[in-house]
Amino acid sequence: MFAPLVYTQAKTCCWNSSTAQMATIIMDYAQKQEAGQCVTPTPFRSESGGYQRWAAHAASLGQAAAWKAWSEDESCPQRDVAEDRVAPADATAWCSR
């Protein structure tokens, strides 16, 4: 769920004010998505709807206030990227673990 992103093509890389509580929400989403099956979790990143998938999950857990909106916490030339690009990774396939 925390896949490597291409820094110059991912506004998530400029977001330094996320919290441990947000990470817990992201992990919970991945665990529920997998639900006892071998399903590769959706990578956490900005999508065409921004971070709505995870904000909605936070709300479904009664933790809407814990989800912080994206902010440009450092100089971010890629701020207008609509969908973050996931970097290729040389890793073991998820279902092979």
C-alpha positions as CSV (number, residue, x, y, z in Angstrom):
1,M,0.0,0.0,0.0
2,F,3.0,2.3,0.4
3,A,4.5,1.8,-3.0
4,P,7.4,3.8,-4.2
5,L,6.4,6.9,-6.2
6,V,8.2,8.8,-9.0
7,Y,9.1,11.9,-7.0
8,T,8.7,14.4,-9.9
9,Q,5.4,12.9,-10.9
10,A,3.8,12.5,-7.5
11,K,2.4,15.4,-5.4
12,T,2.1,12.9,-2.4
13,C,5.9,13.3,-2.1
14,C,5.5,16.9,-1.1
15,W,3.0,16.1,1.7
16,N,5.0,15.9,4.9
17,S,2.2,16.7,7.4
18,S,0.4,13.4,7.2
19,T,0.1,11.6,10.6
20,A,0.4,8.2,12.1
21,Q,-3.3,8.1,12.5
22,M,-3.7,8.6,8.7
23,A,-1.2,5.7,8.1
24,T,-3.4,3.5,10.4
25,I,-6.5,4.4,8.2
26,I,-4.6,3.6,5.0
27,M,-3.5,0.2,6.5
28,D,-7.0,-0.5,7.6
29,Y,-8.3,0.2,4.1
30,A,-5.7,-2.3,2.7
31,Q,-6.6,-5.0,5.2
32,K,-10.3,-4.7,4.4
33,Q,-9.6,-4.6,0.7
34,E,-7.6,-7.9,1.0
35,A,-10.2,-9.5,3.3
36,G,-8.6,-12.9,3.5
37,Q,-7.9,-13.1,-0.2
38,C,-4.7,-12.5,-2.0
39,V,-5.4,-9.1,-3.5
40,T,-2.6,-6.5,-4.1
41,P,-3.6,-3.4,-2.0
42,T,-4.3,-0.2,-3.8
43,P,-1.2,1.9,-3.6
44,F,-1.6,5.0,-1.5
45,R,-1.2,8.0,-3.8
46,S,-3.1,10.8,-5.4
47,E,-5.6,9.5,-7.8
48,S,-7.9,11.3,-10.3
49,G,-10.1,12.1,-7.3
50,G,-7.2,13.1,-5.1
51,Y,-7.2,11.2,-1.8
52,Q,-10.9,10.7,-1.7
53,R,-10.7,6.9,-1.4
54,W,-8.9,7.2,1.9
55,A,-10.8,10.2,3.2
56,A,-14.0,8.3,2.6
57,H,-12.6,5.3,4.4
58,A,-11.6,7.5,7.3
59,A,-15.2,8.8,7.5
60,S,-16.6,5.3,7.4
61,L,-14.5,4.5,10.5
62,G,-15.8,7.6,12.2
63,Q,-12.4,9.3,11.9
64,A,-13.1,11.9,9.2
65,A,-11.5,14.6,11.4
66,A,-8.3,12.5,11.5
67,W,-7.9,12.7,7.7
68,K,-5.9,15.9,6.8
69,A,-6.3,17.4,3.3
70,W,-3.2,17.4,1.1
71,S,-1.0,20.5,1.5
72,E,2.1,21.6,-0.2
73,D,4.5,21.2,2.7
74,E,7.6,21.8,0.6
75,S,8.3,23.3,-2.8
76,C,6.2,21.2,-5.1
77,P,6.6,21.7,-8.8
78,Q,4.4,18.6,-9.3
79,R,1.5,20.0,-7.3
80,D,-0.8,19.9,-10.3
81,V,-0.3,16.2,-11.1
82,A,-3.7,14.6,-11.2
83,E,-2.6,11.1,-10.5
84,D,0.7,10.1,-8.9
85,R,2.9,7.8,-10.8
86,V,3.9,4.6,-9.1
87,A,7.6,3.8,-9.7
88,P,8.6,0.4,-11.0
89,A,9.8,-1.9,-8.2
90,D,11.8,-5.0,-8.2
91,A,9.9,-6.7,-5.5
92,T,8.3,-10.1,-4.7
93,A,4.8,-10.3,-6.1
94,W,2.3,-9.6,-3.4
95,C,0.6,-13.0,-3.5
96,S,4.0,-14.8,-3.4
97,R,4.6,-13.6,0.2
